[in-house]
Amino acid sequence: MERRVGWDGDQAMKDDQHRTPLSNEAFVEWLTREGSTRYHDHHPFHKLMHEGSLTKVQLQQWVLNRYYYQTRIPIKDALIVSKSEDPSFRRTWLHRIQDHDGKQEGEGGLTSWLELARGVGLDVAEVKSLRSVLPGVRLACDGYVQFVRDSSLLEAVASSLTELFAPMLMARRIEAWRHHYPWVSSDALRYFQMRIAHATLDSKQAVEFVVQHALTHDLQELCVRALITKADILWHLLDCLYIAYVEPGSGGKKSAYDQRHDRRHSQTSA
C-alpha cells in the first residue's frame, strides 16, 4: 500500500556504529513519522469504512472481531503495570485498565463497545463469547499481548504510541458513521467519542515516559521498532477482515496484504 514504506534510515544507522541520542524533539518526530506512515487509518478496510462503502455485514464483522482486541487492552496494560517498580508510574497507568474495564460493572470501554455491537445489530452475548473471532485476528491480538509480556517496560510503553494517531481517527470515524451509516444510533458511537480525550491524555503520558527513559540512540531505536510492531499488528488485524469479508467479492484483485508488500518492495528496491 502507499503508506507502507521501508525502515527509515536503515543504511545511515548501519554506517554509524557510534550514534549519539537524538534530541527530544527529533526523537518524537522520528516516532511520529514512522507511526503515522504505518497507522491503520491508511488500510483499505478503513478507507472503505470512511467513504461509506462497507455493507452492514462487513461493518458488523469489524465490530465483532475488533472486540477481541478491546478485551486484550486491559490485559496488556496490566502487564505493563507489573513491569514497573515505580509506584507513581503504576498509579498513572492503572487508569487505563479502569478506562476499559470500568470502576464497576456496566462501565468502561468494553461496555461501550458492546453498546456499539448492539447498535450495529449484533447479538451482544455472541460478541462477548468470542466464538466467532477470526483465527488471524485472535493471533494478531494475542501476539500483541505476548510482545508486551516479553518486552522491557520501555518497549511496552512505546508500543502503545499508536494512540498518538487515534484522536484524529476517532473524530473522522464519528463523522463518517453519522453520515454514511445513519442506521447506527449516535448513542452507540460513545466509545469513539470518549477515546478522543482518553487517547490524547494517554499518548501524552507515554511520550513523556519514553523521552525520559530512552537516553541512548539504541533505546530510541527500540522504541521506534516497538511502535512499528504495534502498527503492523493493527494492520494485520484489518488484513484478516479484508481477506475474509471484502476480498471474496473483489473479482480477484490483490489483497491489502499483497498490495502493501508490493509497495514496500518497490520502495526498498528503488
Sequence and secondary structure as in RCSB ss.txt:
>XXXX:A:sequence
MERRVGWDGDQAMKDDQHRTPLSNEAFVEWLTREGSTRYHDHHPFHKLMHEGSLTKVQLQQWVLNRYYYQTRIPI
KDALIVSKSEDPSFRRTWLHRIQDHDGKQEGEGGLTSWLELARGVGLDVAEVKSLRSVLPGVRLACDGYVQFVRD
SSLLEAVASSLTELFAPMLMARRIEAWRHHYPWVSSDALRYFQMRIAHATLDSKQAVEFVVQHALTHDLQELCVR
ALITKADILWHLLDCLYIAYVEPGSGGKKSAYDQRHDRRHSQTSA
>XXXX:A:secstr
 TT    TTHHHHHH SS     HHHHHHHHHHHHHHH GGGSHHHHHHHTT   HHHHHHHHHHHHHHHHHHHH
HHHHHHHH   HHHHHHHHHHHHHHH SSTT SHHHHHHHHHHHTT  HHHHHHTTT  HHHHHHHHHHHHHHHH
S HHHHHHHGGGGGGHHHHHHHHHHHHHHH TTS GGGGHHHHHHHHHHHHHHHHHHHHHHHH  SHHHHHHHHH
HHHHHHHHHHHHHHHHIIIIIGGGTTT   HHHHHHHHHHHHHH 
